[in-house]
Amino acid sequence: MKNISIFCGAHEGKNPKYAEAAKLVSEIIAKKGINIVFGGGNVGLMKIISDTALDNGVKVLGISLKSLHELELANPRLEEVIVAQTLLDRKDVFMERSDAFIVLPGGVGSLDELAEVMASNQLGIINKPIGILNTEGYYDNLLHWFNKAVEEGFISKANLDELIISDSPEELVDKVINHQRPADDNWTDRLGL
């Protein structure tokens, strides 16, 4: 595994534990010699993960959006920034340039990115591990919804079981790195078709 995308907030959130966990996740990944791919921002949790990774000697790729890049919100320390024209283009680059994905607390953008990579895994477009760091129970309500969707028959249990969830940065990174995805030729089985 060479590159892990981290999806996270452009804000730090009210609870300082979010920033602490973001820094720790980035340190753990960097110490394993794995590069970070992120949204390119010089704000919020994005700034913390990119600065931490750079401070720990790994490459960091920022995938910015034209409208944000023009506001000069990109981390100036980055050697490589890709500026996408649209959100769809941006998510395509994330999927092309990443071997796995980790979602930290964030807003609608982080949720959108999580949904995109989950749906792409389910449809066999990609076949890559996805982890959610549930710091301080931030994603408890989303996880409740996922379980309700399984119960009601809208998401297969097999697909939900492929999502790696932990409140421990160390455990999550370890599980994501070592996760063996099912063969991509059986994705229809995971959909329950």
C-alpha positions in Angstrom: 0.0 0.0 0.0 1.5 3.3 -1.1 -1.2 5.9 -0.8 -4.1 6.4 1.6 -6.8 9.0 1.1 -8.0 10.8 4.2 -11.4 12.5 3.9 -12.0 15.0 6.7 -13.4 18.3 7.7 -12.3 21.8 6.6 -13.0 22.7 10.2 -11.5 21.2 13.4 -14.9 20.8 15.1 -15.7 21.8 18.7 -14.2 18.7 20.4 -10.4 18.9 20.5 -10.3 15.1 20.3 -11.1 15.3 16.6 -7.8 17.2 16.0 -5.8 14.9 18.2 -7.1 11.8 16.4 -6.5 13.4 13.0 -2.9 14.1 14.0 -2.4 10.6 15.3 -3.9 8.9 12.2 -1.5 10.9 10.0 1.5 10.1 12.2 0.7 6.4 12.2 0.3 6.3 8.4 3.5 8.3 7.8 5.6 6.2 10.1 4.6 3.2 8.0 6.0 5.0 5.0 2.6 5.4 3.3 1.8 8.7 1.5 -1.3 10.7 2.2 -3.9 11.9 -0.4 -6.3 14.6 0.9 -8.5 17.5 -0.2 -5.6 20.0 -0.4 -6.9 22.5 2.1 -4.8 24.5 4.6 -7.7 24.6 7.1 -9.3 22.5 9.7 -8.5 18.8 10.1 -7.1 18.8 6.5 -4.3 21.1 7.6 -3.5 19.0 10.6 -3.2 15.7 8.6 -1.2 17.3 5.7 1.2 19.2 8.0 1.7 16.1 10.2 2.4 13.8 7.3 4.8 16.3 5.8 6.5 16.7 9.2 6.9 12.9 9.2 8.6 12.8 5.8 6.0 11.3 3.5 4.6 12.7 0.3 1.3 14.4 0.5 -0.9 14.9 -2.6 -3.6 17.6 -2.4 -6.6 17.2 -4.7 -8.2 20.6 -4.7 -11.3 22.0 -6.4 -10.9 24.9 -8.8 -13.3 27.1 -6.8 -11.4 26.5 -3.5 -8.0 26.7 -5.1 -8.8 30.2 -6.4 -9.4 31.3 -2.8 -5.8 30.2 -2.1 -6.9 27.7 0.5 -4.4 25.0 -0.5 -1.6 24.1 1.9 1.4 26.0 0.5 3.8 23.3 1.7 2.5 20.8 -0.8 4.8 19.8 -3.7 1.9 18.3 -5.7 -1.6 19.7 -6.0 -4.1 18.5 -8.6 -6.9 21.0 -9.3 -10.1 19.4 -10.4 -12.8 21.3 -12.2 -15.8 19.5 -10.5 -16.5 17.4 -7.4 -17.1 14.4 -9.7 -13.6 14.9 -11.3 -12.1 15.3 -7.9 -13.5 12.1 -6.5 -12.3 10.2 -9.6 -8.8 11.4 -8.9 -9.1 10.3 -5.3 -10.1 6.8 -6.4 -7.3 6.6 -9.1 -4.5 7.8 -6.8 -5.4 6.0 -3.6 -5.1 2.4 -2.4 -7.4 2.8 0.6 -9.6 5.5 2.2 -10.0 6.6 5.8 -12.9 9.0 6.8 -12.4 11.2 9.9 -15.1 13.6 11.3 -16.2 16.1 8.7 -19.2 17.6 7.1 -21.3 17.0 3.9 -18.1 16.8 1.7 -16.7 14.0 3.8 -20.0 12.2 3.7 -20.2 12.6 0.0 -16.7 11.2 -0.5 -17.5 8.3 1.8 -20.7 7.5 -0.2 -18.9 7.7 -3.5 -16.1 5.2 -2.6 -18.6 2.9 -0.9 -20.9 2.9 -3.9 -17.9 2.4 -6.2 -16.8 -0.6 -4.2 -20.3 -2.1 -4.2 -20.5 -1.7 -8.0 -17.1 -3.1 -8.7 -15.7 0.1 -10.0 -12.9 0.0 -7.4 -12.0 -2.7 -4.9 -10.3 -0.8 -2.0 -10.5 -0.8 1.8 -12.6 1.9 3.5 -12.3 2.8 7.1 -14.2 5.2 9.4 -12.6 6.6 12.5 -15.5 7.0 14.9 -13.9 9.5 17.2 -16.0 10.2 20.3 -18.9 8.5 18.6 -19.1 11.1 15.9 -20.5 8.6 13.3 -22.8 6.7 15.7 -25.9 8.0 14.0 -24.6 7.3 10.5 -23.7 3.7 11.6 -27.2 3.4 13.1 -28.6 4.4 9.7 -26.4 1.9 7.9 -27.6 -0.9 10.1 -31.2 0.2 9.6 -30.6 0.1 5.8 -29.4 -3.5 6.1 -32.4 -4.4 8.3 -34.7 -2.9 5.7 -33.0 -4.6 2.8 -31.4 -1.5 1.1 -27.8 -2.4 1.9 -26.4 -5.9 1.9 -24.9 -7.1 5.2 -21.8 -8.3 3.2 -21.3 -4.7 1.9 -21.7 -3.2 5.3 -19.3 -5.7 6.8 -16.6 -4.6 4.4 -16.6 -1.2 6.0 -13.8 -1.0 8.7 -15.0 1.0 11.7 -13.0 1.8 14.9 -12.7 4.6 17.5 -8.9 3.8 17.8 -6.6 5.4 15.2 -4.0 2.6 15.7 -6.5 -0.2 15.2 -8.2 1.5 12.3 -5.0 2.1 10.3 -3.8 -1.4 11.0 -7.1 -3.0 9.8 -7.2 -0.8 6.7 -3.7 -1.6 5.7 -4.1 -5.4 6.3 -7.7 -5.7 5.0 -8.2 -8.3 2.3 -11.1 -7.2 0.0 -13.1 -9.9 -1.7 -12.3 -10.7 -5.3 -13.8 -7.9 -7.4 -15.6 -10.4 -9.7 -18.1 -11.2 -7.0 -19.4 -7.7 -6.4 -23.0 -8.7 -7.5 -23.0 -11.3 -4.7 -22.3 -8.5 -2.2 -25.2 -6.5 -3.6 -27.5 -9.5 -3.0 -28.4 -9.8 -6.7 
